[in-house]
Amino acid sequence: MNKATEGNKQEQSMQLADAIAKSRRPPRPSPLAASMAFATRALLRIKHIPEQMFDVTVFPVIFLLMFTYLFGGAISGSTNEYLQFLLPGILVMTVAQITMYTGLDLNNDIRKGIFDRFRTLPLWLPSALIGSLLVDTVRYTMASAIMIILGLILGFRPEGGALGVIAAVALILLFCFSLSWIWTTLGLIMRSDKSLMMVSMMVLFPLTFVSNVFVDPGTLPSWLQVFVDINPISLLVDAVRGFMHGTVTGEQVGWVVAVSFLIAAVFAPLTMYLYRNKK
């Protein structure tokens, strides 16, 4: 009886293996489909761990209220007047600092072994990164919307109108999308999320605080103005202020676009090289 049962099992196994061998494999997903699948994964992670959205919901509010009411009277003599100057800059600063979490998420996937599984799948390799970056762009948009709505409630009045605000946010998203590639590169190099966060803060803090976010560069020492003038964050803030207040120039936008494409052109290929050869 046992021999007959074993024989039937072997026959069934052979039939199943034969059926699998003859079956048609599902088509390889397109780059767009694979990227959207990873984007959906990132959205589901937000759904199950909603507290990770604090950086785009709570922190922007704290930053705007704190800097407006702590420094507004001292710097401009009026919190309302300072708000018109500050909001475009603090918007850029907040969204730029959020970009570091792109690298942190990738670093966590590497440490947990999920990264190795992704590399074995028959799909377009960059899709795992592109999908995450697309969701991060949604997060940047949420942070921008929250800050602008709060700014309007507090008294911010963009002279460039709704179109100027939308154009300013679009420019921020372009720049921050390219900036995220730096953190994905570092996410592949660094061995822990703590070391990655430390390096990210060492880069972002000088860029965001030694800029024209909080004060007019004309009030700074001449040697410091040189750094502020070439700081990519300062270039972005100038263009965003210009869009929001209706004074933007083609040169301002051109510099931001050029810097964004330069960053992406350097770090996107470097990220993919490290992604393919990570051990």
N, C-alpha and C positions, 0 to 999 in steps of 0.2 A: 504494500500500500504506500509505504514511504517512498519507495523507488518510483512508483508511478507518479506520485505527487511531485517529486523532484524533477522527473522527466517532463511533466507538464509545465513546471515553472521555467525550466531551461528552454523549452519550446516557445513559451510566451515571451521570454526575454529575447530570444533570437528574432521572433516576429516583430517585437517592438523596436529592436535595434535596426532591423531591415526597413521598417516603416519610417524610422527617423532618418536613415540614410537616403531613402528615396524621396522624402518630403522636401518640399521647396522651402528654402530659408526665407525668412521675411526680408524685404528690401532694406538696404542700409538707409538710416534716416538722413534727411538732408541737413546741411549745416543750420538752416533756420529752425527746423523741427528739433534738432538736438539742443540748440541754444535755448529755445523756448521751454524744453523739458527741464533743463537745469534752472531756468528762471522760475519755473513752477516749484521746483524743489526748494529754492530759496524763499519763495513766498509761503510755502507750507511751514518752513522752519519759523518764520515770523508768526504765523498763525498759532503754532504750538508754544512759542516762547515770545509772547508779545512784549515782555519787558525789555527786549533788546532794541525796541523802538524809542526808548527814553532819549537816546542821543539825538533824535530828530524831532521829538515832541516837547521834552522838558528843557533840555539844555539851551536851545535857541531862545526860549522865553526868559530863562534866567539870565543869559548873557545880555539880551537887549535891555531888560529892566535894570539890571545892575549897572551897566556902563552908562545908560542914559541918565539915571537919577543920581549916580555917584559922582560922575565927572561932568555932566552937562552944565551945571551952574558954574563950576570952577573954570572950565575951558571956554565956554561961549557966553556965559552970563545968563543963559536961558536954556532950560531943558528942551523946550520945543524947537528952538533954533538948532541946538546941537543934534537933535533927533534927525533933522533933515540931512545933516552931514554924515551922521553916524550910521544910520540904518543900511545904506548900500554897502558900507565897509564891513559892518558886523555881520551882514548876510554872507558876504564872501568869506569872511574868516570862519564862521560857523560851519558852512558847507564844506570848505576846504579841510577843516579838521576832521570832519566825519569820514573823509575818504580813507583814513588809515584803517578803518574796520574791514575794508575789502581785503587787505593783506592778512589781517588777523583771522578772518574766516577761512582763507586758503591755508594758512599755517595750521589751524586747528584740524582741517581735513587731512593734512599731511600727517600730523601726529597721531590721528586716530586710524590711519590706514585706508580711509575712504579714497584718498588720492590715488593709491596704487590700483584700486578697483576701477576707477574711471579710465585709467590709461590702458586697461586691457579691453575695454569695450570697443566694438567696431563702429566708431562714429568719428566725426570731425573733431580732432583733438582740442582746438581752441574753444569749442562750444561750452565746456565746463566753466571756463573763465568768462566768456562773453555773457552767458546766462546770468552769472552772479553780478557782473557789471551792469547789466540792464536793470536788475532789481535795485542795485545801489542807486542808479539814476532816478528811480521812482522815489527812493528814500530822500535823495537830495531835493527833489521837487517838493516833497512833503515839508521838509524843513524850511524851504524857501517860502512856501505858501503860509506856513504858520507865522513866520517872522513878518511877512508883509501884512498879513491880516492884523496882527498885534500892533504893528507900526501904524497902520491906518486908525486903529482904535485910539492909540496914544496921541495922534495928531500929525503923523507923517503925511505929506501931500506931494506926491510926485508930479512935477510940472510936465513931464513927458507923457503923462496919461497912461492908460491901460496898455497900449501898444509898447510904450517905452519900458514898462515893468516886465511885460512878457519877453521882450527882446533881451532885457538884462538877465532874466532868469535863464533863458536859452543859452546865453553866452557863459554863464556860470556853469551850467550843466556840461557844455562842451569842454571847458577848461578842467573841471573836476573829473570828467570821464578820462581825460588824458592823464591827469595827476594820479588816478587810481592805479595806472600801470606801474608807477614807481613802487607802490606798496605791494603789488602782486610779485614784483621782482624780489623785493626784500622778504616777502612771505615765503618764497622758495629758498632763500639763502639762510635766513635766521633759523635757529634750532628751537626756539621757544617763543610763545606769544609775548612774554614779558620783555624779552630782548627786542622784539620787533616794535612793541609799543614805545619802548624807551628811545629807539633810534628815530621812530616816526615823530615823537614829540621834540626831539633834538633838532629835527629838520623843520617841522611846522611852526614851532613857537617863534624862532627868529624871523621866519618869513612873514608870519601874520602880525606879530607885535612890532617888529622894526619895519613898518610900512606906513602908508597913509590912511590906515583904517581909522585911527583914533584922532590924529592931529594933522594939520597942514604941514607938509614937509618943509615949508619955508621957515618954520619956527625951530627946525633942528640944526645942529652944527653942520657946517659945510661938508665935513668928511663923512658924516652919516647920511647926508642927502644923496651922495653918490650911490650908496648901496640902495637906498629907498627908491631912487629913480629907475634902477634896473631890476628891482625886485619884481618877479612875475605877479605876485599878489597885488602890488601897487598898480601895475599895468591893468590888471583885471578890475580893481576898484575904480580906477579912473574911468574905464569904459562903462562900468555898471552905473556909476554916478551920472555919467553923461547921458545914458539912456533914460534913467529915471527922472532926471531934471531937464531933459530936452536939449542938452549941450554937447552931445556925443559927436566925435569926429571920425572920419574914416581911418585916420592914422591910429587912433586909440583901439578901434576894433581890429584893425589889421595886425597890430602887435600881439594882441591876445590870441587871435587865430593862429598866427605864426608860431608863437610859443607853445600853444596846445599841440599843434601838429608836430613840432620838433620833439616835445616830450614823448608823444605817442610813437613817433618814428624811431626813437632810441630804445624806449623801454618795452614796447609791445613785442618786437622781435626778440629782445633779450629775455623777456618772460617766457616766450614760447620755446626758445632754445633750452632754458633751464627746465622748463616743464617736461620737455621730451627726454632730457638726459638726467633728470633727478634720480638719485639712487637711495 
